């Protein structure tokens, strides 16, 4: 099955969207963790202001995930059957590893409360990492 891929210039667009969304949503997560660490100490945690609402943070999470997906679905500079084979192998390996992590985490604790974005981001990161390693090795 042939999938239509985006042009190569979309890699830059996807990477830019990912960086913007990742740093803004990551900054707010870091800020919340920093405030939790300061509770009960001399420093007043209300001095650190929240710049973004929860809906805006969620939007930037979606922007970063969309950027990674765009990056994944762009053509390489040299697109051939070998790259398609590497994509398929990377996707299969990522799926097996993701299922393994999911099953092991469920076996360890039934009360894990993670949102769907954790699994999506983990899957996308694993796929991009495995594809990059396979491309460099072979």
TIVO-2410 file (N, C-alpha, C; in nm, 3 decimals):
# residues 138
REC num residu      c1      c2      c3 atome chaine
REC   1      X   0.083  -0.118   0.000     N      A
REC   1      X   0.000   0.000   0.000    CA      A
REC   1      X   0.088   0.125   0.000     C      A
REC   2      X   0.067   0.210  -0.096     N      A
REC   2      X   0.143   0.334  -0.106    CA      A
REC   2      X   0.067   0.446  -0.036     C      A
REC   3      X   0.135   0.516   0.050     N      A
REC   3      X   0.077   0.629   0.120    CA      A
REC   3      X   0.135   0.756   0.060     C      A
REC   4      X   0.050   0.851   0.033     N      A
REC   4      X   0.098   0.980  -0.018    CA      A
REC   4      X   0.172   1.052   0.093     C      A
REC   5      X   0.291   1.095   0.062     N      A
REC   5      X   0.375   1.163   0.160    CA      A
REC   5      X   0.376   1.313   0.130     C      A
REC   6      X   0.402   1.391   0.233     N      A
REC   6      X   0.413   1.536   0.218    CA      A
REC   6      X   0.549   1.568   0.155     C      A
REC   7      X   0.562   1.684   0.090     N      A
REC   7      X   0.692   1.722   0.033    CA      A
REC   7      X   0.798   1.741   0.141     C      A
REC   8      X   0.923   1.737   0.099     N      A
REC   8      X   1.036   1.742   0.193    CA      A
REC   8      X   1.040   1.872   0.273     C      A
REC   9      X   0.994   1.984   0.217     N      A
REC   9      X   0.999   2.110   0.289    CA      A
REC   9      X   0.909   2.109   0.413     C      A
REC  10      X   0.815   2.014   0.420     N      A
REC  10      X   0.726   2.006   0.536    CA      A
REC  10      X   0.799   1.957   0.661     C      A
REC  11      X   0.918   1.899   0.645     N      A
REC  11      X   0.998   1.859   0.761    CA      A
REC  11      X   1.029   1.981   0.847     C      A
REC  12      X   1.067   2.090   0.782     N      A
REC  12      X   1.100   2.213   0.855    CA      A
REC  12      X   0.976   2.269   0.925     C      A
REC  13      X   0.862   2.266   0.855     N      A
REC  13      X   0.737   2.314   0.914    CA      A
REC  13      X   0.698   2.229   1.035     C      A
REC  14      X   0.704   2.096   1.020     N      A
REC  14      X   0.670   2.007   1.130    CA      A
REC  14      X   0.763   2.025   1.249     C      A
REC  15      X   0.892   2.040   1.222     N      A
REC  15      X   0.989   2.059   1.330    CA      A
REC  15      X   0.963   2.191   1.402     C      A
REC  16      X   0.931   2.298   1.326     N      A
REC  16      X   0.903   2.427   1.386    CA      A
REC  16      X   0.778   2.421   1.473     C      A
REC  17      X   0.672   2.358   1.424     N      A
REC  17      X   0.550   2.343   1.504    CA      A
REC  17      X   0.577   2.264   1.631     C      A
REC  18      X   0.656   2.157   1.617     N      A
REC  18      X   0.688   2.076   1.734    CA      A
REC  18      X   0.765   2.157   1.838     C      A
REC  19      X   0.867   2.230   1.795     N      A
REC  19      X   0.950   2.307   1.888    CA      A
REC  19      X   0.866   2.413   1.959     C      A
REC  20      X   0.782   2.484   1.885     N      A
REC  20      X   0.699   2.588   1.946    CA      A
REC  20      X   0.604   2.527   2.049     C      A
REC  21      X   0.531   2.423   2.009     N      A
REC  21      X   0.436   2.360   2.101    CA      A
REC  21      X   0.503   2.295   2.220     C      A
REC  22      X   0.617   2.230   2.194     N      A
REC  22      X   0.688   2.158   2.301    CA      A
REC  22      X   0.741   2.254   2.406     C      A
REC  23      X   0.804   2.362   2.363     N      A
REC  23      X   0.863   2.453   2.461    CA      A
REC  23      X   0.758   2.530   2.540     C      A
REC  24      X   0.648   2.568   2.476     N      A
REC  24      X   0.545   2.641   2.551    CA      A
REC  24      X   0.475   2.549   2.649     C      A
REC  25      X   0.434   2.430   2.605     N      A
REC  25      X   0.366   2.339   2.698    CA      A
REC  25      X   0.465   2.282   2.800     C      A
REC  26      X   0.589   2.260   2.761     N      A
REC  26      X   0.690   2.213   2.856    CA      A
REC  26      X   0.725   2.318   2.959     C      A
REC  27      X   0.727   2.444   2.917     N      A
REC  27      X   0.757   2.553   3.011    CA      A
REC  27      X   0.650   2.560   3.119     C      A
REC  28      X   0.525   2.548   3.079     N      A
REC  28      X   0.418   2.557   3.178    CA      A
REC  28      X   0.420   2.437   3.271     C      A
REC  29      X   0.455   2.319   3.218     N      A
REC  29      X   0.468   2.202   3.305    CA      A
REC  29      X   0.583   2.218   3.404     C      A
REC  30      X   0.694   2.273   3.357     N      A
REC  30      X   0.807   2.300   3.445    CA      A
REC  30      X   0.769   2.401   3.551     C      A
REC  31      X   0.694   2.502   3.511     N      A
REC  31      X   0.651   2.606   3.604    CA      A
REC  31      X   0.561   2.548   3.713     C      A
REC  32      X   0.469   2.460   3.676     N      A
REC  32      X   0.382   2.397   3.775    CA      A
REC  32      X   0.462   2.309   3.871     C      A
REC  33      X   0.559   2.235   3.819     N      A
REC  33      X   0.644   2.153   3.905    CA      A
REC  33      X   0.728   2.237   3.998     C      A
REC  34      X   0.774   2.350   3.948     N      A
REC  34      X   0.854   2.441   4.029    CA      A
REC  34      X   0.771   2.497   4.143     C      A
REC  35      X   0.645   2.531   4.115     N      A
REC  35      X   0.557   2.582   4.219    CA      A
REC  35      X   0.530   2.475   4.325     C      A
REC  36      X   0.510   2.350   4.283     N      A
REC  36      X   0.488   2.242   4.379    CA      A
REC  36      X   0.609   2.226   4.470     C      A
REC  37      X   0.728   2.242   4.417     N      A
REC  37      X   0.849   2.229   4.497    CA      A
REC  37      X   0.866   2.341   4.597     C      A
REC  38      X   0.806   2.456   4.568     N      A
REC  38      X   0.821   2.571   4.657    CA      A
REC  38      X   0.714   2.579   4.764     C      A
REC  39      X   0.612   2.498   4.757     N      A
REC  39      X   0.505   2.505   4.858    CA      A
REC  39      X   0.560   2.472   4.996     C      A
REC  40      X   0.518   2.548   5.091     N      A
REC  40      X   0.559   2.523   5.229    CA      A
REC  40      X   0.694   2.583   5.261     C      A
REC  41      X   0.755   2.655   5.171     N      A
REC  41      X   0.884   2.717   5.197    CA      A
REC  41      X   0.864   2.868   5.211     C      A
REC  42      X   0.971   2.938   5.234     N      A
REC  42      X   0.963   3.081   5.256    CA      A
REC  42      X   0.914   3.157   5.133     C      A
REC  43      X   0.949   3.107   5.016     N      A
REC  43      X   0.914   3.176   4.892    CA      A
REC  43      X   0.765   3.161   4.865     C      A
REC  44      X   0.698   3.269   4.832     N      A
REC  44      X   0.555   3.266   4.804    CA      A
REC  44      X   0.533   3.218   4.661     C      A
REC  45      X   0.466   3.105   4.645     N      A
REC  45      X   0.450   3.046   4.512    CA      A
REC  45      X   0.354   3.126   4.425     C      A
REC  46      X   0.277   3.217   4.482     N      A
REC  46      X   0.186   3.296   4.400    CA      A
REC  46      X   0.261   3.403   4.320     C      A
REC  47      X   0.389   3.425   4.351     N      A
REC  47      X   0.468   3.522   4.276    CA      A
REC  47      X   0.496   3.474   4.134     C      A
REC  48      X   0.495   3.344   4.113     N      A
REC  48      X   0.515   3.290   3.979    CA      A
REC  48      X   0.379   3.289   3.910     C      A
REC  49      X   0.367   3.363   3.803     N      A
REC  49      X   0.237   3.377   3.739    CA      A
REC  49      X   0.220   3.275   3.628     C      A
REC  50      X   0.097   3.230   3.613     N      A
REC  50      X   0.064   3.143   3.500    CA      A
REC  50      X   0.032   3.233   3.380     C      A
REC  51      X   0.106   3.212   3.273     N      A
REC  51      X   0.083   3.293   3.154    CA      A
REC  51      X  -0.024   3.233   3.064     C      A
REC  52      X  -0.045   3.103   3.075     N      A
REC  52      X  -0.133   3.035   2.981    CA      A
REC  52      X  -0.245   2.963   3.056     C      A
REC  53      X  -0.363   2.959   2.996     N      A
REC  53      X  -0.474   2.884   3.053    CA      A
REC  53      X  -0.458   2.736   3.018     C      A
REC  54      X  -0.537   2.650   3.081     N      A
REC  54      X  -0.528   2.507   3.053    CA      A
REC  54      X  -0.567   2.474   2.909     C      A
REC  55      X  -0.664   2.547   2.853     N      A
REC  55      X  -0.704   2.523   2.714    CA      A
REC  55      X  -0.591   2.559   2.619     C      A
REC  56      X  -0.519   2.666   2.648     N      A
REC  56      X  -0.408   2.707   2.563    CA      A
REC  56      X  -0.292   2.608   2.573     C      A
REC  57      X  -0.268   2.557   2.692     N      A
REC  57      X  -0.163   2.456   2.710    CA      A
REC  57      X  -0.200   2.330   2.631     C      A
REC  58      X  -0.326   2.290   2.639     N      A
REC  58      X  -0.374   2.174   2.563    CA      A
REC  58      X  -0.358   2.198   2.413     C      A
REC  59      X  -0.387   2.319   2.369     N      A
REC  59      X  -0.370   2.354   2.227    CA      A
REC  59      X  -0.225   2.338   2.185     C      A
REC  60      X  -0.131   2.386   2.267     N      A
REC  60      X   0.011   2.374   2.232    CA      A
REC  60      X   0.059   2.229   2.239     C      A
REC  61      X   0.000   2.146   2.325     N      A
REC  61      X   0.028   2.003   2.321    CA      A
REC  61      X  -0.013   1.944   2.187     C      A
REC  62      X  -0.131   1.983   2.140     N      A
REC  62      X  -0.180   1.934   2.011    CA      A
REC  62      X  -0.091   1.985   1.898     C      A
REC  63      X  -0.044   2.110   1.907     N      A
REC  63      X   0.045   2.165   1.805    CA      A
REC  63      X   0.175   2.085   1.799     C      A
REC  64      X   0.231   2.050   1.914     N      A
REC  64      X   0.356   1.974   1.914    CA      A
REC  64      X   0.335   1.833   1.858     C      A
REC  65      X   0.224   1.769   1.891     N      A
REC  65      X   0.195   1.636   1.836    CA      A
REC  65      X   0.173   1.645   1.686     C      A
REC  66      X   0.100   1.747   1.641     N      A
REC  66      X   0.077   1.765   1.498    CA      A
REC  66      X   0.208   1.790   1.424     C      A
REC  67      X   0.297   1.865   1.484     N      A
REC  67      X   0.428   1.889   1.424    CA      A
REC  67      X   0.507   1.760   1.407     C      A
REC  68      X   0.502   1.673   1.507     N      A
REC  68      X   0.571   1.544   1.495    CA      A
REC  68      X   0.509   1.457   1.386     C      A
REC  69      X   0.377   1.458   1.377     N      A
REC  69      X   0.309   1.378   1.274    CA      A
REC  69      X   0.344   1.431   1.135     C      A
REC  70      X   0.345   1.563   1.118     N      A
REC  70      X   0.384   1.620   0.989    CA      A
REC  70      X   0.527   1.580   0.956     C      A
REC  71      X   0.616   1.586   1.054     N      A
REC  71      X   0.755   1.547   1.033    CA      A
REC  71      X   0.765   1.400   0.991     C      A
REC  72      X   0.681   1.315   1.053     N      A
REC  72      X   0.684   1.173   1.020    CA      A
REC  72      X   0.638   1.146   0.877     C      A
REC  73      X   0.539   1.219   0.831     N      A
REC  73      X   0.479   1.191   0.701    CA      A
REC  73      X   0.538   1.272   0.586     C      A
REC  74      X   0.660   1.320   0.602     N      A
REC  74      X   0.725   1.391   0.491    CA      A
REC  74      X   0.824   1.298   0.422     C      A
REC  75      X   0.845   1.326   0.295     N      A
REC  75      X   0.939   1.247   0.216    CA      A
REC  75      X   1.082   1.278   0.258     C      A
REC  76      X   1.167   1.181   0.238     N      A
REC  76      X   1.310   1.204   0.254    CA      A
REC  76      X   1.360   1.269   0.126     C      A
REC  77      X   1.482   1.322   0.129     N      A
REC  77      X   1.537   1.383   0.008    CA      A
REC  77      X   1.548   1.280  -0.104     C      A
REC  78      X   1.590   1.161  -0.068     N      A
REC  78      X   1.594   1.051  -0.163    CA      A
REC  78      X   1.495   0.947  -0.116     C      A
REC  79      X   1.383   0.940  -0.185     N      A
REC  79      X   1.274   0.849  -0.146    CA      A
REC  79      X   1.278   0.728  -0.238     C      A
REC  80      X   1.299   0.609  -0.181     N      A
REC  80      X   1.300   0.487  -0.261    CA      A
REC  80      X   1.234   0.374  -0.182     C      A
REC  81      X   1.239   0.254  -0.238     N      A
REC  81      X   1.176   0.139  -0.172    CA      A
REC  81      X   1.246   0.103  -0.042     C      A
REC  82      X   1.375   0.129  -0.036     N      A
REC  82      X   1.449   0.097   0.086    CA      A
REC  82      X   1.400   0.184   0.203     C      A
REC  83      X   1.376   0.311   0.179     N      A
REC  83      X   1.323   0.400   0.284    CA      A
REC  83      X   1.185   0.353   0.326     C      A
REC  84      X   1.103   0.311   0.230     N      A
REC  84      X   0.970   0.260   0.264    CA      A
REC  84      X   0.980   0.135   0.352     C      A
REC  85      X   1.077   0.049   0.321     N      A
REC  85      X   1.098  -0.071   0.403    CA      A
REC  85      X   1.142  -0.033   0.544     C      A
REC  86      X   1.231   0.064   0.556     N      A
REC  86      X   1.275   0.110   0.688    CA      A
REC  86      X   1.160   0.170   0.767     C      A
REC  87      X   1.072   0.244   0.698     N      A
REC  87      X   0.955   0.301   0.765    CA      A
REC  87      X   0.866   0.190   0.820     C      A
REC  88      X   0.841   0.089   0.739     N      A
REC  88      X   0.756  -0.022   0.782    CA      A
REC  88      X   0.818  -0.097   0.900     C      A
REC  89      X   0.947  -0.127   0.892     N      A
REC  89      X   1.014  -0.196   1.002    CA      A
REC  89      X   1.012  -0.111   1.129     C      A
REC  90      X   1.034   0.018   1.115     N      A
REC  90      X   1.033   0.107   1.232    CA      A
REC  90      X   0.894   0.112   1.294     C      A
REC  91      X   0.791   0.117   1.210     N      A
REC  91      X   0.655   0.121   1.261    CA      A
REC  91      X   0.620  -0.009   1.333     C      A
REC  92      X   0.660  -0.122   1.276     N      A
REC  92      X   0.633  -0.251   1.341    CA      A
REC  92      X   0.704  -0.261   1.475     C      A
REC  93      X   0.831  -0.228   1.478     N      A
REC  93      X   0.908  -0.236   1.602    CA      A
REC  93      X   0.851  -0.141   1.708     C      A
REC  94      X   0.813  -0.020   1.666     N      A
REC  94      X   0.754   0.076   1.759    CA      A
REC  94      X   0.622   0.024   1.815     C      A
REC  95      X   0.541  -0.038   1.730     N      A
REC  95      X   0.414  -0.094   1.777    CA      A
REC  95      X   0.436  -0.204   1.879     C      A
REC  96      X   0.530  -0.293   1.852     N      A
REC  96      X   0.558  -0.402   1.947    CA      A
REC  96      X   0.612  -0.348   2.080     C      A
REC  97      X   0.703  -0.254   2.073     N      A
REC  97      X   0.759  -0.197   2.196    CA      A
REC  97      X   0.650  -0.122   2.273     C      A
REC  98      X   0.568  -0.044   2.202     N      A
REC  98      X   0.460   0.029   2.268    CA      A
REC  98      X   0.360  -0.064   2.336     C      A
REC  99      X   0.324  -0.172   2.268     N      A
REC  99      X   0.235  -0.271   2.331    CA      A
REC  99      X   0.301  -0.334   2.453     C      A
REC 100      X   0.429  -0.364   2.442     N      A
REC 100      X   0.500  -0.422   2.556    CA      A
REC 100      X   0.503  -0.329   2.676     C      A
REC 101      X   0.533  -0.201   2.651     N      A
REC 101      X   0.535  -0.104   2.760    CA      A
REC 101      X   0.397  -0.090   2.822     C      A
REC 102      X   0.294  -0.088   2.739     N      A
REC 102      X   0.158  -0.074   2.789    CA      A
REC 102      X   0.119  -0.194   2.875     C      A
REC 103      X   0.149  -0.313   2.829     N      A
REC 103      X   0.114  -0.434   2.904    CA      A
REC 103      X   0.191  -0.441   3.035     C      A
REC 104      X   0.321  -0.410   3.030     N      A
REC 104      X   0.402  -0.414   3.152    CA      A
REC 104      X   0.355  -0.309   3.253     C      A
REC 105      X   0.326  -0.188   3.205     N      A
REC 105      X   0.280  -0.084   3.298    CA      A
REC 105      X   0.144  -0.119   3.357     C      A
REC 106      X   0.058  -0.183   3.282     N      A
REC 106      X  -0.071  -0.226   3.335    CA      A
REC 106      X  -0.053  -0.340   3.435     C      A
REC 107      X   0.044  -0.431   3.408     N      A
REC 107      X   0.068  -0.542   3.499    CA      A
REC 107      X   0.126  -0.492   3.632     C      A
REC 108      X   0.208  -0.389   3.627     N      A
REC 108      X   0.269  -0.336   3.748    CA      A
REC 108      X   0.166  -0.263   3.833     C      A
REC 109      X   0.084  -0.180   3.769     N      A
REC 109      X  -0.014  -0.102   3.844    CA      A
REC 109      X  -0.139  -0.082   3.760     C      A
REC 110      X  -0.252  -0.123   3.817     N      A
REC 110      X  -0.379  -0.106   3.747    CA      A
REC 110      X  -0.432   0.036   3.761     C      A
REC 111      X  -0.377   0.112   3.852     N      A
REC 111      X  -0.429   0.246   3.882    CA      A
REC 111      X  -0.350   0.358   3.817     C      A
REC 112      X  -0.282   0.330   3.707     N      A
REC 112      X  -0.207   0.435   3.639    CA      A
REC 112      X  -0.306   0.531   3.575     C      A
REC 113      X  -0.288   0.657   3.605     N      A
REC 113      X  -0.377   0.759   3.551    CA      A
REC 113      X  -0.299   0.850   3.458     C      A
REC 114      X  -0.282   0.805   3.335     N      A
REC 114      X  -0.213   0.883   3.234    CA      A
REC 114      X  -0.313   0.922   3.125     C      A
REC 115      X  -0.295   1.041   3.073     N      A
REC 115      X  -0.382   1.083   2.963    CA      A
REC 115      X  -0.329   1.027   2.832     C      A
REC 116      X  -0.410   1.036   2.730     N      A
REC 116      X  -0.376   0.978   2.601    CA      A
REC 116      X  -0.253   1.042   2.538     C      A
REC 117      X  -0.228   1.168   2.568     N      A
REC 117      X  -0.115   1.235   2.505    CA      A
REC 117      X   0.020   1.174   2.546     C      A
REC 118      X   0.029   1.115   2.663     N      A
REC 118      X   0.153   1.047   2.702    CA      A
REC 118      X   0.184   0.932   2.608     C      A
REC 119      X   0.083   0.853   2.575     N      A
REC 119      X   0.104   0.739   2.488    CA      A
REC 119      X   0.130   0.782   2.344     C      A
REC 120      X   0.062   0.886   2.299     N      A
REC 120      X   0.083   0.935   2.162    CA      A
REC 120      X   0.225   0.989   2.148     C      A
REC 121      X   0.267   1.070   2.242     N      A
REC 121      X   0.401   1.128   2.235    CA      A
REC 121      X   0.508   1.020   2.247     C      A
REC 122      X   0.488   0.924   2.336     N      A
REC 122      X   0.582   0.813   2.348    CA      A
REC 122      X   0.593   0.736   2.217     C      A
REC 123      X   0.479   0.707   2.154     N      A
REC 123      X   0.479   0.634   2.028    CA      A
REC 123      X   0.552   0.712   1.919     C      A
REC 124      X   0.523   0.841   1.907     N      A
REC 124      X   0.587   0.922   1.804    CA      A
REC 124      X   0.737   0.936   1.826     C      A
REC 125      X   0.778   0.957   1.950     N      A
REC 125      X   0.921   0.967   1.981    CA      A
REC 125      X   0.993   0.836   1.951     C      A
REC 126      X   0.930   0.725   1.990     N      A
REC 126      X   0.994   0.596   1.963    CA      A
REC 126      X   1.007   0.572   1.814     C      A
REC 127      X   0.900   0.602   1.738     N      A
REC 127      X   0.906   0.580   1.594    CA      A
REC 127      X   1.016   0.665   1.530     C      A
REC 128      X   1.020   0.793   1.562     N      A
REC 128      X   1.120   0.880   1.503    CA      A
REC 128      X   1.262   0.837   1.542     C      A
REC 129      X   1.280   0.795   1.665     N      A
REC 129      X   1.412   0.750   1.710    CA      A
REC 129      X   1.454   0.622   1.639     C      A
REC 130      X   1.364   0.526   1.633     N      A
REC 130      X   1.396   0.398   1.569    CA      A
REC 130      X   1.422   0.418   1.421     C      A
REC 131      X   1.340   0.500   1.354     N      A
REC 131      X   1.361   0.526   1.212    CA      A
REC 131      X   1.496   0.593   1.188     C      A
REC 132      X   1.531   0.691   1.272     N      A
REC 132      X   1.659   0.760   1.257    CA      A
REC 132      X   1.776   0.663   1.279     C      A
REC 133      X   1.764   0.577   1.380     N      A
REC 133      X   1.872   0.479   1.405    CA      A
REC 133      X   1.884   0.380   1.291     C      A
REC 134      X   1.772   0.329   1.243     N      A
REC 134      X   1.776   0.233   1.132    CA      A
REC 134      X   1.834   0.298   1.007     C      A
REC 135      X   1.799   0.421   0.983     N      A
REC 135      X   1.849   0.492   0.864    CA      A
REC 135      X   2.000   0.514   0.873     C      A
REC 136      X   2.048   0.542   0.993     N      A
REC 136      X   2.192   0.566   1.010    CA      A
REC 136      X   2.271   0.435   1.008     C      A
REC 137      X   2.215   0.330   1.066     N      A
REC 137      X   2.288   0.203   1.075    CA      A
REC 137      X   2.298   0.135   0.939     C      A
REC 138      X   2.185   0.129   0.870     N      A
REC 138      X   2.184   0.055   0.743    CA      A
REC 138      X   2.225   0.145   0.635     C      A
***
